[in-house]
Protein backbone atom coordinates (compact mmCIF):
# COMPACT_ATOMS: atom_id res chain seq x y z
CA UNK A 1 0.00 0.00 0.00
CA UNK A 2 2.85 2.39 0.65
CA UNK A 3 3.89 2.09 -3.01
CA UNK A 4 0.33 2.95 -4.17
CA UNK A 5 0.18 5.94 -1.83
CA UNK A 6 3.62 7.26 -2.78
CA UNK A 7 3.02 6.98 -6.53
CA UNK A 8 -0.42 8.61 -6.23
CA UNK A 9 0.87 11.45 -4.05
CA UNK A 10 3.99 12.13 -6.13
CA UNK A 11 2.31 12.98 -9.43
CA UNK A 12 -1.02 12.29 -11.11
CA UNK A 13 0.95 11.21 -14.20
CA UNK A 14 1.82 8.11 -12.19
CA UNK A 15 -1.85 7.08 -12.27
CA UNK A 16 -3.07 5.60 -15.54
CA UNK A 17 -6.73 5.10 -16.31
CA UNK A 18 -6.43 3.99 -19.92
CA UNK A 19 -8.60 0.89 -19.74
CA UNK A 20 -12.04 1.50 -21.37
CA UNK A 21 -13.55 -0.88 -18.79
CA UNK A 22 -12.36 1.38 -15.95
CA UNK A 23 -13.80 4.56 -17.52
CA UNK A 24 -17.08 2.79 -18.22
CA UNK A 25 -17.40 1.62 -14.60
CA UNK A 26 -16.66 5.13 -13.32
CA UNK A 27 -19.47 6.54 -15.45
CA UNK A 28 -21.95 3.75 -14.59
CA UNK A 29 -21.38 4.16 -10.87
CA UNK A 30 -21.19 7.95 -10.63
CA UNK A 31 -17.56 7.95 -9.53
CA UNK A 32 -15.44 10.93 -10.54
CA UNK A 33 -11.72 11.53 -10.87
CA UNK A 34 -11.47 13.36 -7.53
CA UNK A 35 -12.95 10.35 -5.75
CA UNK A 36 -10.49 7.96 -7.43
CA UNK A 37 -7.53 10.16 -6.49
CA UNK A 38 -8.71 10.34 -2.87
CA UNK A 39 -9.00 6.54 -2.69
CA UNK A 40 -5.52 6.03 -4.15
CA UNK A 41 -3.88 8.66 -1.95
CA UNK A 42 -5.54 7.79 1.35
CA UNK A 43 -7.36 4.47 1.02
CA UNK A 44 -6.62 1.20 2.73
CA UNK A 45 -5.95 -2.22 1.28
CA UNK A 46 -8.71 -4.79 1.20
CA UNK A 47 -7.26 -8.28 1.28
CA UNK A 48 -3.77 -9.14 0.12
CA UNK A 49 -1.95 -8.17 -3.08
CA UNK A 50 -1.93 -10.83 -5.79
CA UNK A 51 0.49 -11.14 -8.66
CA UNK A 52 -1.20 -11.08 -12.07
CA UNK A 53 -0.22 -12.85 -15.28
CA UNK A 54 1.95 -9.87 -16.31
CA UNK A 55 4.05 -9.94 -13.14
CA UNK A 56 2.41 -6.83 -11.64
CA UNK A 57 0.82 -6.79 -8.21
CA UNK A 58 -2.93 -6.12 -8.02
CA UNK A 59 -4.60 -4.78 -4.93
CA UNK A 60 -8.05 -3.54 -4.00
CA UNK A 61 -8.06 -0.12 -2.30
CA UNK A 62 -11.06 1.27 -0.38
CA UNK A 63 -12.06 4.60 1.14
CA UNK A 64 -15.25 6.42 1.99
CA UNK A 65 -15.43 9.54 -0.20
CA UNK A 66 -18.30 12.05 -0.31
CA UNK A 67 -20.42 9.72 1.82
CA UNK A 68 -19.91 6.81 -0.57
CA UNK A 69 -17.67 3.76 -0.22
CA UNK A 70 -15.43 3.57 -3.27
CA UNK A 71 -13.26 0.60 -4.20
CA UNK A 72 -10.54 0.69 -6.86
CA UNK A 73 -8.53 -2.29 -8.09
CA UNK A 74 -5.09 -1.28 -9.30
CA UNK A 75 -2.07 -2.97 -10.81
CA UNK A 76 1.14 -1.63 -9.28
CA UNK A 77 3.67 -1.46 -12.13
CA UNK A 78 7.34 -0.47 -11.95
CA UNK A 79 6.77 3.27 -12.44
CA UNK A 80 2.99 3.79 -12.32
CA UNK A 81 -0.38 2.57 -11.09
CA UNK A 82 -2.82 1.16 -13.65
CA UNK A 83 -6.48 1.40 -12.59
CA UNK A 84 -8.34 -1.77 -13.51
CA UNK A 85 -11.89 -1.36 -12.21
CA UNK A 86 -13.95 0.49 -9.62
CA UNK A 87 -17.24 0.22 -7.73
C-alpha positions in Angstrom: 0.0 0.0 0.0 2.9 2.4 0.7 3.9 2.1 -3.0 0.3 3.0 -4.2 0.2 5.9 -1.8 3.6 7.3 -2.8 3.0 7.0 -6.5 -0.4 8.6 -6.2 0.9 11.4 -4.1 4.0 12.1 -6.1 2.3 13.0 -9.4 -1.0 12.3 -11.1 0.9 11.2 -14.2 1.8 8.1 -12.2 -1.9 7.1 -12.3 -3.1 5.6 -15.5 -6.7 5.1 -16.3 -6.4 4.0 -19.9 -8.6 0.9 -19.7 -12.0 1.5 -21.4 -13.5 -0.9 -18.8 -12.4 1.4 -16.0 -13.8 4.6 -17.5 -17.1 2.8 -18.2 -17.4 1.6 -14.6 -16.7 5.1 -13.3 -19.5 6.5 -15.4 -21.9 3.7 -14.6 -21.4 4.2 -10.9 -21.2 7.9 -10.6 -17.6 7.9 -9.5 -15.4 10.9 -10.5 -11.7 11.5 -10.9 -11.5 13.4 -7.5 -12.9 10.4 -5.8 -10.5 8.0 -7.4 -7.5 10.2 -6.5 -8.7 10.3 -2.9 -9.0 6.5 -2.7 -5.5 6.0 -4.1 -3.9 8.7 -2.0 -5.5 7.8 1.4 -7.4 4.5 1.0 -6.6 1.2 2.7 -5.9 -2.2 1.3 -8.7 -4.8 1.2 -7.3 -8.3 1.3 -3.8 -9.1 0.1 -2.0 -8.2 -3.1 -1.9 -10.8 -5.8 0.5 -11.1 -8.7 -1.2 -11.1 -12.1 -0.2 -12.9 -15.3 2.0 -9.9 -16.3 4.1 -9.9 -13.1 2.4 -6.8 -11.6 0.8 -6.8 -8.2 -2.9 -6.1 -8.0 -4.6 -4.8 -4.9 -8.0 -3.5 -4.0 -8.1 -0.1 -2.3 -11.1 1.3 -0.4 -12.1 4.6 1.1 -15.3 6.4 2.0 -15.4 9.5 -0.2 -18.3 12.0 -0.3 -20.4 9.7 1.8 -19.9 6.8 -0.6 -17.7 3.8 -0.2 -15.4 3.6 -3.3 -13.3 0.6 -4.2 -10.5 0.7 -6.9 -8.5 -2.3 -8.1 -5.1 -1.3 -9.3 -2.1 -3.0 -10.8 1.1 -1.6 -9.3 3.7 -1.5 -12.1 7.3 -0.5 -11.9 6.8 3.3 -12.4 3.0 3.8 -12.3 -0.4 2.6 -11.1 -2.8 1.2 -13.7 -6.5 1.4 -12.6 -8.3 -1.8 -13.5 -11.9 -1.4 -12.2 -14.0 0.5 -9.6 -17.2 0.2 -7.7 
